[in-house]
Amino acid sequence: MKPAAFEHLRPDTADAVAGLLSPEAKVIAGGQSLGPMLNLRLARPARLVGLGAVASLRDIREENGMIVLGAAVSHARIEDGDSPVALPPMLRHVARGIAYRAVRNRGTIGGSLAHADPAADWIAALTALGAQIVLRSAAGTDRRVAMPGFVQGAYRTALGPDEIIAAVEVPAAMRDALWGYDKLCRKVGEFADAIGAVALHPASGHVRLVSGATGAGPLVLAEAGADLARSARHPGSPALRDALAAALPGTDPVKLRLLATALSRAIAKVLPA
Amino acid sequence: MTSGIGARVPRKEDARHLNGKAQFVGDIKIAGCWEAAFVRSPLAHARLRGIAKPAGFEDRVFTAEDMADLRPIRCESTLPSYKVSDYPALASGKVRHVGECIAICIAPTRAEAEDLAEAVAVDLEPLVPIAGIDTALGPDAPRVHEDWDDNLFLTTRHDGDLSGAKARAAVVIERSYETARQAMNPMEGKGVLAHWDHRADQLVVHTSTQVPHLIRTGLSDCLGLDQAQVRVIAPDVGGGFGYKCVLQPEELSVSWVARRTGRAIRWTEDRREHLTAGANTRQHRYKLTAYADGEGRLLGLDADIWVDVGAYSVWPFTACLEAAQAGGNLPGPYDLGAYACRTYSVATNKPGFTPYRGVARPGVCFAMELTLDAIARAVGKDPLEVRCLNLVQGAAMPYTNVTGKYYDSGDYPAAARAAGEMIGADTFRARKEAAAAEGRLIGLGYACFTEQSAHGTKVFAAWGLPMVPGYEQAMVKLAPSGAVEIRSGNHSFGQGLETTIAQVACDWLKLDISRVKVTMGDTGLTPYSTGAYASRGMVMAGGAVSKASEELARRLRLHGAHLLQCEPEETEIRDGAVWKGQASASFAEIADAWYLHPDRLPEDVDTAGLEVTEGYKPDIDTGLFTYATHAAIVEVDPESGRTQILDYVIFEDCGRRVNPMILEGQSYGGAAQGIGSALFEETLYDGAAQPLTSTLADYILPGPAELPHFRLGHSETPSPHSRHGIKGVGEGAAIAPAGAIVNAINDALAPLGAELTRIPATPHRVLGAILDASAAREAAE
């Protein structure tokens, strides 16, 4: 279980990273997903472009009403609140539940998004928080893609062939959001069988009910969310089951029940069932 | 003396382990050593039409064709109906499971060896894969071994007469049970490093094994070398559990290549190889019919047991030990009137099957204990009462059961009641009702078992195995410094034998354990032993050390008496010296006299000296039976299917406890593995027999957060048949958790009408059972 040979480059600016991209290259940050795939030879890039020397990708700052997290910020820093600006409590809570501390020390928020494992935490949590992803191209231009649109399916994203994730932007208002997050795992630290994520910010009219670990990208339950915003009441587990069954036809009933349970429990942290 | 039998002595081996100074196969450095990687089959069943070595690397890639002089692993058995299969080190003609070795590639580093392995082109013609028992036994099933007339390694029968039981039964319980296929996952996988030592004219093989002397025997047979030309060294070994008690095809290939090339060659199993290609274990299927009277007393049991043993028979335990043991052990600790059982060892296109901690008994205990709970529910009695009614009673000991097992000593109902008391059985129903009032589902479950340990010559001979253990030998000597050296051909790989056999010596020689040096695992330095398996190490190696230490003590008193100018009968041993009254001769002085100043000894001194080798086996071959009851309280979350263990109790009797602390560690570790079987671990295959659980992200092992705080209780009923009354205990705690936990889950689920009969009881299965029961209720309304 040793990787095939590859060339390892460590440029020191984000633009230089984007400039080194090619179909034979792969970006590596913490390596917590890519590392095992290299060792299993499931990923066989000729060239690995490391982000470790790009200081700007580890910045956290606030600008234009957004909290901007560099793509190479580790889960552990978010968990610890190791940031010059206050982080939304939901971010810190979600970070704390990712895998194990050893993984969180190395793994990064941008790496998790780029990998887009359907059972991962960030794609669901950042969707609930209404985050947008900043993509930097080799030409040095940025574009922004809102969650959940960034994730296009299991392990598929909106990243272009010459783009890297530069940053994640979360509305600063989310510091005051009402939120709930629940995940069901076979054991502590494993990828989830079901995720429920909810964030409400009445003042800005933000409401997001998200079902994660569906097997594809995170699922936004818009109608149930709108009902919840109107009624300010927990929709109840049977209603959530029906909404999920309608949105995910063909899903095995046990999986549907797990998804409904996680979502119901996430909402119950905001509104009693 | 504080270091003797019964003392909680810290383990001698822990300092090196905790300081990262242990030496495993992967740590050994030999100049010029190359690494090996295997080309493994991507298909479960295929004809091997050709292998093309990459151009320019023909001398670094070896196939079965190159190894024509290497004999396959061939496991004979004297059991009637047993079918012999050849297990070649490298596939020849056909591949029979995904991961089977096809070629071995060598290079200066493992990564380069893996590059080379990728460049080997293998031409395979797919054959219909046999992914499970049903396919294997189907009318037109292809054959795993084409010269056989079916896919059965072995069938066995117990033909008891059930007519009386059927006639008298007030309750008939029929159930089918299934236990998952598992991988054992020792922390260190297999590893082997072989080189030819020209000075010794020996092949020296470092390998991660529980049975170094057996591997030496097996290797020399297959390689065509005299045993004197093979030295096997098991260095530090990072867990065995049965995985490392058989001759491995990789041990053969690596040894052959080392001999052929003159290079030191190492292969280290990685986790993917372990999970997809290494030996599997545990997969059973049961169909049981139990007959009981209105009180819940078992009158008879009728059973069919299928074991999916994969493609090959392992040496020396064969593909059939598991099913034979399952048939023999199903009645467990219970007094069963009549018993009929048929077992089937079924060949499939999966890796071969190796006995794992508990050998068959985790499966039979699960099946039997769920059946007892079903009987208790049917007659409306408490499951603990039904168990106490059916267990072999203390007054009946010694007792020979319906399959001929000789239970040497103990009080099984007392252990069951003690576990019930520890878990709070008398107040549990009230606790359960209170939880129900809060909408919570909790349940209590029990499982009882016996653990046959250190069974010997006659039992193994009856199993028809190619290897029959006899007298275990150990050497104990007084070194010139006055320290004591022990040499044993058994091995210590986590179970603490390095410490506990030293404690036995300390018991006789009355010295601190720091003065005892233990050498194990090296065939060049130790007397022959068949090794560590079947919970035999403590009884057998401990017994041999005890006998040798007793004799050494006698000789020390003889020499000491001469130095003290008295009769040996007037002396005693304490504090590392021989004493007469206030006068003493230290062990160092006695050693100095024998080794360096023989002028101080009389002319007629006993020339046997201060080095003693003794052989030992208990005075019965039928084994010493440790026994225990486990009790678990669980909470089941009906919305997620998740099971949480709220309390877990083990009440155990393993005879005399040599080191209670090590015993507790064995209990925790075994129970943790049992919880893995109960709730988490499952090696999955698809319909083409392709493994689906190839990393630890797919094969879920319990971690610290999933394990309860175990509470232990003990009684000590010394065996009348072993030295010091010791019984083996290494396997026991892994046997009962699935039975206890799933009984507790079923107790919790009873109000919902759901019952589980399959492990692991994953959230998916528990939730599925709840949804099915709910659908069935709705359909009935």
Interface residues (C-beta under 8 A of the other chain):
Chain A: M1 K2 P3 A4 A5 P36 L40 R41 L184 R186 K187 V188 G189 E190 F191 D193 A194 S237 P253 V254 R257 L258 T261 A262 S264
Chain B: T109 R110 A111 E114 D115 E118 D270 R271 R272 E273 E639 S640 G641 R642 F680 T695 A697 I700 P702 G703 A705 E706 T762 P763 H764 L767 G768 L771
